[in-house]
Amino acid sequence: MYFITTNRAGYVLFSMTPSERAAIGLTDKQVVRLLLRDAKSGEWSVLREWNAKEYSATDFMTALHDAPEPADPLQLLNLLPARLRGA
């Protein structure tokens, strides 16, 4: 899977999945957020967040390099390390 990097207020890095239904963001406070876009409103909601020292946004995106984009963006949670899935 590849990611489309764009500018978004509040993030030093904001990268969307090819379908633009999910994104990974990094705040200036080094918090990584996995976000989900509402199909109707287009608004982003935080699905999961964690400290970048624990698992960086780059590590997450790199781990998905050879994976296809899941049909359901919620399945991205399954691709997080186990310790972050239920956080």
Secondary structure, DSSP 8 states (H G I E B T S, - for coil): ---EEE--TT-SEEEE-TTSSEEEEE-TTSEEEEEEE-TTT--EEEEEEEETTTS-HHHHHHHTTTS---SSGGGGGGGS-HHHHT-
